[in-house]
Amino acid sequence: MSSAVAVLTAMITPAVLISACGSMILSTSTRLGRVVDRVRTLADKLEELAQKPPSEAGERQAVIFAQLDKLTSRARILQRAMVSFYLCLGMFVATSVAIGVVAILEKPRYTLVPVIFGIIGACFLFYGSILLIFEARLALSTIHAEMDFIWSQTTKVAPAELVEHHKPHFVHFRSHQ
């Protein structure tokens, strides 16, 4: 009886990592959805700008094209991360199953199989996490580029004394990126 409990306990252990994979899949899926929504919003804005004279729309169109380029990269990175997390999930489920199968077969030479599945799953989890770090950095650069554009547009229409008053804050913010 105690060996059966030990096997069940060992099979449940990967459940923590399976749960972690689920959380990563959910958050990555949400991030990907936001990227897709942003692309659609920018595509609509680009369509609106196409109706305006080039003198009015040119600078904004350039900013939108740059954002779309970065959003495309972000979407690809997020898709790779999702695949990595799904593979990770599969490996941790396989680890749990392998623990049960090895216990049933009672063959000591197969005890490495669940360990190998677990290590492969951990590698996929690590790789997906690294991809999310790259994606977050890319997202931050997109935000900074958009804020720079908004600042440049605002300084054209705002009173000079207001721009001078807030310029040190903006310069301070940009220097701490």
N, C-alpha and C positions, 0 to 999 in steps of 0.2 A: 504493500500500500504506500509506504513512504517513497519508494522509487517512482511510483505513478504520480504522486504529488510533486516530486522533484522535477519530473519531465514536464508536467503541466505548468509549473512555475517557470521553468526555463522557456517554454513555448510562449508564455505571456510576456516575458521580458522584452522581446522585440516590439511589443505593443506600444511602448513609450516612444520608440523611434518611428513606428507607423503613425502615431498621433502627431509627432513633429512633422513628418512628411505631409500629412493632411493639412496642417496649419500652413506650411510653406506653399502647398498647391493652392490653397484658398487665397492667400495673400497675393501670390503671383498672378493668379487668375484675375483678381480685382485690379491689380496694377495694369495688366494687359487690357482689361476693359476700359480703364481710364485713358490709356494711350489711344485706343481705337476711337473713343468718344472725342478726344482732342483732335485726332486726324479729321474726323467728320466735321467738327466745328471749323477747323482751319480751311477745309475744302470749301465749305459754305462761304466763308469770309473771302476766299480767293475768287470765288464765283462773283460775289458782290463787287470786288475790286476790279474785275474784268470789265464791268459796265462803266467804270470811271475813266477819265483821261489818264494816260500814262504819267503825266506830271504829278497827279495827285496820288496815284496808286503805286508807283515804282518802288519807293523805299519800303513800304509796308509789304509789298509782294516779295521783296528780297528776304525780309525777315521771316515771312511765312514759309518760303521755300527752304530756308535754313532750318526752321523748326521741323518741317515735314521730313527733312533728311535725318535729323536726329531722332525723330519719333519712329521712323522706319528702322533705324538701328536699335532703338529701345525695344520695339516689338519683336525683332528677331532675337535679341538677347533674352527677352522674357519667354519666348517660345522655347528656346533651348533650355532655359531654367525649368520650365514646366515639364519638358521631356525628361530632364535629369531627375526631377522630383518623382515623377511617375515610375521611372526605372528604380529609383531608390525604394519607393513603396513596394514594388514587386519583389525586390531583393529581400526586404525585411519580412514580407509575408513568406517568401521562400525559406528564409532562415527559420521562421517559426515551424513551418511544415517539416523542414529537414530535421529539426530537433526531434519532432515526434517520430519521423520515419527511422532515424538512427536509433532511437530508444526501442522501437518495435523490433528492428532487425537485430539488435544487440550485437552489432559488429563494430568493435573498437576502431577498425581501420577507416570507418566512415565518419568518425567524430569531427574531422576537419571540415566536412562539407558545410555544416551550418556556420562555422566560423568564417569560411570563405565567402558565403553568401552575405554574412553580416558585414565583413570588411568591404566587399563590393558596394553594398548599400550605403555604408558610411562614406565611401569615396564619392558616390553620386550625390549624396547630401552635401558634402563639402563643395563639390564642383558647382552645384546649383546655387549654393550660398555665395560663392565667389562671383558667379554671373550676376547675382542680384546686387552685389556691391558695385560692379561695373555699371549696371543699369541705373543705380541710384546716383552715381557720379555723373552720368550722362544726363539724367533728369535735372540735376542741379545746374549743370552748364546751360541747359535749355532755359531754365528759370532766370539765370543771370543774364543771358542774352536778351530775353524778353524784357527784363527790368531795365537793361541798358537802353533798349529801344524806347521804352515808355519814358524813361528819364529824358532822353534826347528830344522826344516829341513834346514833352511837358515844358522843357526849358524854352522852346520856341514860342509858346503862348502865354506862359506865366510871367508876371511882373518880375523885372530884373532883381529887385531887392529880395523877393521871395526865393528866387533861384539861388542867389548868393547865400541866403540864410540857411538853406537846406543842403547846399552843395557839400559842405564839410561832412555831413552825415552820410551822404551818398558815397563820397570818396572814401570815408572810413569803412563803410560797409564793403566796398569793392576790394579794399586792401586786405581784408580779413577772410578772403575766400580760400 
